[in-house]
Amino acid sequence: MIFRTTVAGFALSALASVSAHAQDSHASQRGNSSTLWNWSGFYFGAHVGAGFGNLEVANPYGASIYGDTIRLPNAFAGLQGGYNWQAAGSSWVLGVEVEASAVDADGTNTCLAYSGNFVSANCRTRQHAMGSITGRVGHVFGPQGRSLAYIKGGAAVMAGDQSITTNAEDYLNQATNESSGTRWGWTIGAGIEHALAPAWSVKAEYAYADFGRHGIVAPGGGMLTTPFDPNTLVDTAGAPTQVRQQAHLVKLGLNYHLGRASAASGEGWTLPARVEKPWPGWQVDAGVRYWYSHGRYQNDLALSLDMAQQNHLVSRLTYVSEGHSGEVFWRLNSPRAFFLKGFAGGGGLTSGHMNDEDWFPTDADSPMSYSNTYHGKVTGMIAYATLDAGVDLFSDGVNKIGVFAGYNFYRDRKDSFGCMQIGLPDPRSICGIADPTTKIAISQHEDWHSLRLGVNGTLAIAPGVKLGLDAAYLPYARVSALDIHHQRTEMPSPRSPAWGTGRGVQLEAILTYDVSPQFSVGVGGRYWAMWATDVVTASFGNPTPDQALPIRAERYGSFLQASYKLAPF
């Protein structure tokens, strides 16, 4: 919610700034129409981005105790092309655009958990590609009309798959019900585009997409007709249901406008000074940030090392936490358009909760179709650091776009306290008699080491106001984790280490205001997500790996920053 609100706020702030300066801009253009850069013509380009979506599963059996919403972080990259039309001397631009993107997205959660006596399921969704056909309406502003604020809307399409798998080892050999294919829906969005050179422009955009509802059949499950009696487990029939998928997308794009290079001189284009060398010397920006964040960590414990059966679970841990952290950041720009940037910080987790789910309807000691224990207190710490090196491909001294490669480290330490049964409240259940929040239950530690490949851009949206966007795909993320069940004294060890690899995405958007040429303040939003589906664990003292343990982690929130620009040297 914070991520969505922050990003939407950037788009609204940009449009509000454009509106505030529209009259001055329009008057200037009428007074000097020969210098107005005309946006008309065909263009094509590329984009990268990241976002967050969810899949909502309708429970055909009744209201759920927990779950039914699958979180779906995504990273995407693709191509776009379109046509703009702008009447001579007008500040309005009309257009049509087609986009197509490859997508990497993978998420799971519990679904169909309407009763503690029912063996509920694991729902998984993956997204592979998406696209859109939209109309655009925009208004130009700024010097020579080289900036364009626009809104867009139209049809959206997505290709992906969903599955529903009944949990517990008693149903390991039952088939998983799947639904895959292409889904059509609609999209709406807003953005800013700026002409950096006669034929090149850069854009930043937010869009919301809704791919509607479609049907899927829930598989058969099981029911303990007498609670805690494994001999009363009976099979239940499946039922048809529906799912709905939505997405919030932020992208940074680069466009090439056909015929613009040869026609530039006839349209009054004047290049800013030192376009190819925007800095007369080295320049350093440095500052501090306060980040208020929310985190979500989830691991899915499968029944074996067979990764093909990782959807079939025996247990799941899900942590939700709230954090406060401080950090320092910096960027070094060279006269040759190369740059180095990074940040490092850390802080504490001050609140949160954890849910521990288990499925064991025929367990000899404590048979339960569905156990969900709620741990009402989570505390801990986070630490993180990033270092990137890149090059600005285009720049006019203020607006620019570049590419980079780098490294990110992220550490998360969480302790959960208390224990209360919400799946099947009964004194005979696990934590049926609640433990106080002064009693530690489970700890979770993880370290992530990730390779970053990304795009970084800055757009001026009003005098002294700039929008920065940083989107990175993590093609390789390695996680090492440790689970400590402090109360599992009957096991050889309460510790279960895990390790494996995955991918991820990191997105950052910043709105800054220059208080002076050297000092600026800003507000931003950040979203990190990593999903590692090739992870194994050696559980409770086992000397060798014995189970698959897919891990998914997110951290997102808003930050405030202040920075100082050192004079070129």
N, C-alpha and C positions, 0 to 999 in steps of 0.2 A: 504494500500500500504506500509506504513512504517513497519507494523508488518510483512508482507510477505517478504520485503526486508531484514529486520533484521535477521529473522530466516534463510532465505536462505544464508545470509552472514555467519552465524555461521557454517553451513554445509560446505560451500566453504572454510572458514578459517581452519576448521579442516582438510579437505582433503589436503589443501595446506601445512599445517604443517606436515602432514604425508609424503607428497611427499618430503619435504625438508629433512626429517630425514630417508627416505627410504633406501638410500645407506648405511648409517652407521648401520642402524638396520639390513639390509640384510647381511652386512659383519660380523657383530657380530654373527648372527645366523649361518652363514656358519662355523665360527671359533669355535662355541660351540653348534653344532646341537643337542647334547644330552639334552640341557636345553630348546629346543624349544617346547612350548606347542602346541600340535596338536589339531586343531579345528574339526577334523572329527568326525562324529557321529550324532545321532538323539538328538533333544532337544525339550522341550516344556516349556511354561511359560505364564506370564500374563503381561498386559500393561495397562496404563492409559494415557490419553492425552486430548488435547483440540485443537481447531482450529477455523478457520473462512472460511465460504463458501459464495457463492451467487447463486441466481437463476435469470437468465435473461429471461424476457418474451418478445417475439416478438409481436409488435402491428400490428394486421391485418388491422387497419383502416388508418394508416399513422404515421408519426413521432410524438412522444409524447412531450408534453410541459414539463413533469416532471415524474420521477419514472421509472418503468419497471425493476428495479434491486432490488431484495429482499436480504437483508443481513441475513446471517445464522450463528451466533456463535454456537459452539457445544462443548459438553463435551462427552467423550466416555471412555469405559473400556472394556477389552476383553481378549481373549486368543490367543496364537500363538504356532505354532509348525513347525519343519522343519528338514532338513538334511544338514550338511556341509561335504565337501570333501576337504582335503588338503594333497597333496603328501608329503611324508617324505622329510624334508629339504627345502621345498618350502615355499615362503612367500605369495603365492596366495591361496585364499580360494574361492571355488565355492559352491553354495547352492541353495536350494529352500525352500520357506516358505509360510505357509497358516495362515491367520489371520481372526478373526471374532470379532466384537465389537458391544456392545449395545450403542446407541447414544441418547442424549437428545439435540434437536435443534428445534428452533421455531422462525420464522421471518415473517414479513409482510411489504408491501409497496403498494403505489398507482400504478396502471397499467392501460393501455389503455386510458390515458388522452391525446387525440390528439386534443381536442377542448374544449374551455370554455363553449360551448353550449351543450356538450355531457356529460351525467351522467356517469362518469368513474367508475372504480372498485377498490376493495381491493384484492390484491393477497397475499396468505399465503402459506408458505411451512413448512413442518415438516419432520425431519429425525429420523428414529427409529433404524436402524441397518446398518452396512456396513462390508465389508470384502475384502480380496484380495488374489490372488495367484501370487507370484512373484518369479523371479530368482534373486540371489545375486552374486555379484563379489566383493571380498574384498582383502585387503593387510594387513598383520600383521606388527606390529611395537612395539617398547618398549621392556623392559626387558622380556626375555623368550618368546617373541612373544605373550604376553597375551592381547594385544590390537589389535583390528581389525577395520579398516575403510572400509566402503563398499558403493556401490551403488546398487540399486535394481529397478526392473521394471516388469510390468506384467498387469494382469487383475484386475479390481476393480468392486465391486458390492455394490449397495445401495438400501435399502428399505425405502420408505417414501411416502408422499402424498403432492399434491398441490391443491389449490382451488382458484377460481376466483368468487368474489361476487359483484354484482352491488350495489352501495351505494344509499343513500337517502331513506327516509321513504316511498316514493311513490313505491319503489320496494322491500319492506320488505318481502313480501310473495312470491317473485319469488325465484326459486330454485338456489342454488349455484352449479356451475359446478366443479367437482372434478376429479382428476386423481391420482391414487395410484397404487403401485406395486413395482416390483424389476427392477432396471435399471443397465445395465452393461456398463462398460467403461474401462479406463486404468489409471495406476498410475506409477509414477516414484519418487524416493527418494534417500536419502543418510543418513548415520548414523555412529556412533561409538559404538563398543561393547568392554567391558573389562571384563576379567576373574578375579573375586574377590576371588574365592576359587576353589578347584579342580573341583567341580561340578556346580558352580554358576557363572553367568555373568550378567552384567547390560548393558543396551544399551540406547542411546538417538538417536532419529531419526526424520527427517523431510520428509514429503511426499506430493506431489501434486496429486490430483485425479480429473479426468474429466469423468462425467457420461453421456456425450453426450446429444443429443436432443431427445425430444419426444413430441407427440402431446397432445393438450388439446383444448377444445372448449370454447371460451369466451361466457358468457351468454348474453342474450338480455339486452339492456340498454334503454336509453331515450335521446331525443334530443329536445331542444327548437328551433323550426323552426324560431321563432321571438324572439330575445334576450329580456329578462326581461318581457316576456308575459307568465304567467303560463298557460294560456288557449291554448297555442300552443305546449304543451308537447306531443310528440308522441313516441310510442315505436319503438325501432330498433331491428333488428334481430342480433343474435349472429353470430360468425364466428370462424372457426378453426384457431388455432395458434400453436406455438411451444415454449417450454421452454428448457433452457440448465442449468445444475447444475455443479458446480465445488467446490473443497474444498482444503484448505491448512491445514495440520495436523502435530502437534508436539506431540511426545509420549515418555514416559519413560517406559522401560520394564525390567523384570527380567526373566532369563532363567535358567532352570535346564538341564544339559547335562547328558544323560543316560550313565551309565557305567564309568563315570569319577572318582568318589570317589575311587573305587577299583583300578583303573589303574593309579592313580596320581603318585605313587612312581616310577612306571616304566617309566614315561615320564619326569622325572627330575624336577618335581614341587617342588619349595621351597617356603614356606610361609614367607611373610615379618614378621619382628619382631612385637610382640604385636598385632596380627591380631584381637584378641577378646577384647583387651583393647588398642585402638590406641592412647589414650591420657594418659600420666602418671599422669595427674591431671586435674583440671578444666581448660578450655580454653575459652577465650572471643575474638570474632571478632567483631569490631565495625567500623562504617564508616559513610560517608555522600554521598548523591546522588543528582544530578540534573536531573529532568524528564521533557522532552519536549513531550507533549501529545496532542492528538486529541480526541475529545469526540463527541458522537452522542446520543441524547435523543429523544425518540418518544413515544407519547401516542395516542391511538386510541379510540375515543369517540363513543361508540355504542349507540343504540337508547333506550335501556332498561337495566334492571338488569339481563336479561336472558343471562347467560354466553354461552349458546349454540348458540346464535346469535351475538357473539362478533365480527365476521368477517364483519358484516353489519354496516357500519359507517355513521355518520353524520358529523364528523369532525376529523382532525388529526393535531397535532403539531409535528414538527421535528426540533430539534436544532442541529447545527454543530458548534463546538467550538474548539479553540486552547488554550492550557494552558502551563504555566511554573510553576514548583513547586520544592521545595527542601525538603529533608527528611533525617532523621537519621535512621540507621539500626544496628542491632546487632544479634549475635548468641552466645549462651552459650552452650558449649559441656561438658558433665560430663564424668568421667572415666568409667561409666557403660553404655555408648552409648546413654543415654537419652540426649535430647537437647531442649532448648527453643530458639525461634527466633521471630523477629518482626521488624516492622518499623513504623514510623509515619511521616507525612509530610503535606504540604499544599502549596497553591499558588494561582495565579490569572488566570482568563480567559481573554485573551487580545484581541481576535478577534473571528469572526464567523458570522453566519447568521441563520435565522429561517424561516421556511415555515409554514403557517397556512392555511390548506385546509378545505373547507366546501362543502357540497352537499345539496342544498335546491332548487330544480327547481320550486316548487309551493309555495314558501314562499310568504305570503301576502304583506310584506313590500319591500323585495329586492330579487326577484326570480333569482337564478343563478344555472345552472346545475353543474358548477364546479368553485369554487373560490379558487385561490391560491395566497395568499399575501406573498410577500417576504420582510423580515425585515433584512436590510443589516448590522446591527451592533449588536453584542452580547458581553457582558462583564459579569464578575462575579468572583466567587471563588470556589475552591475545597479544601477539607480537608479529610484525610484518615488515618487509622491506622489498623495494623494487629498484632495479637499475636497467635503464634502456639506453641504446645508442641508435641514432637515426640520421636521416637527411631530409631537409625540406625540399620537396619537388617543385613547388611553386610558392612564391611569396611576393607581396608588394610592400613589405615592411610591417604591415598590421595583420592582414588576412593571409593565411598560409595553410598548406596541407603537406604533410610529410609521412614517411613510413619509418618503422623502427623494429628492432629486435631486442629482447632483453630477458631478464630473469626475475621471478617473484618467489619470495619465501613467505609462508604463512603458518603460524603456530597457534593452536587453540588448545587450552586446557580447561576442562569442565568437571565439576564435582556436583552430583545431585544428592539431595537430602529428602528424608521422609518417604513414605510409601502408603498408597491408598488404592484399593481395588475399585475400578470403575467399569470393568468388563462384566463381571459377575459378582456384585456386592453380596458377600456371604461370609460369615466367620470362618468357614472351611476353606475359603479361597486364599491364594497367595496375597498377603497383605489385606485379607478380609478384616483383620483387626489392625487399624492403621498405626504406622510408626510415626513419631513426631519428626518435624523438620530439623531437629537438632541431631538426628542420627544419619550418618552418611550411608548412601546406598551404592551408587555406581559412579565411577570416574571414567572419563574418556579423554585421551590425549591423542593429538594428531599433528604431524608436520607435513606440509605440502611444499614441494620444490617443483617449479613450473617454468617452462620456456614460453616466452611471450613473443608473438608476431602481431604487429598492429599498425594502425593509422592514427595520426594525431593532427588535429586541425584547429584553427582559430578564425572566427568570423566577427567583424565589427558590426554591431547592430544599432548603435547610436553613438554620438560623441562620448568618448570615454568608457563606453560599455562594450564588452567583448564576451562572446560565447566560445568556450573551449570544449573540445570533445576528444576523448581518448578511448579507442576501442581496440582491445587486444584479444586474440584467440590464443588459447593455450593448447597447442597440438600435442604436448607431452607434459603430463603432471604426475609426479610420483608421490604417493602418500605412504607414510609409516604411522601406524596407530597402535594404541594400547588401550584395551578395555579392562577395567578392574571392578569385579563384582565383590565388594568388600564383605558381603554377608554370605558368600558361597563357601562356607568352611568345610562342607562335605567333599569338595573337589580337591585334587592334588595341589592346585594353585588357583587363586582367584583371578589371575592375570591371563589375558588372551591377546597376544600381539597379532598385528595384521599388517600386510604390505601388498602393494600393487601399483598399477598405473592407470591413467585415464586421461581426460581432456577437460577443458574448461573455457571460461570467458570472463573477462574483466572490463567493465565499462565505467567511464567517469565523465561527467558533464559539469562545467563550472561557468558561472556567470560572474564576471568581475567588473569593478568600477575603478577607474584611475582617479584617485583623490588628488594626485600630483603626477608629474611625469615619472617620478621614481617610486611612489607608494600607491598600492592598490589594495582593495578589500574584495572579498568574494564569498559566494555561497554556492555549494555544489552538491551533487548526488553521486553515489558510488554503488556499484553492484558487482559482486564477485560470486562466481559459481564454479564448482569443480565436481565432476562426476567420474568415478573410477569403477568401471564394471568388471575389471580383471583384477580382483583382490582376493587373497586367501588369508585364513586365520588358523593359528594353532591354539585351540581352545583349552583353557583351564589346565595348563601344565602339559599338554600334549607336546612331545618333542618335535613333531612334524606337522605340516599343514593338514587339516582334516575337513575344512568346510570353505565354501565360497562365501565372500562377505562384500558384496557391492557397497560402496560408500558414496554418499552425495552430501556436499556441504555448500552453504551459501552464507554470505555476509553482505549486508546492504544498509544504507542509511544516508544521512545528510551531514554536511560539514560546513564549518565557517573557516575562512582563511584570511591571512594578511601577508603581503609579500612586499619586498623591496628590490628594486632594480638597480644594480650597480652600474655606474657609468662605463661606457665602452673603454677597453684598455688594450 
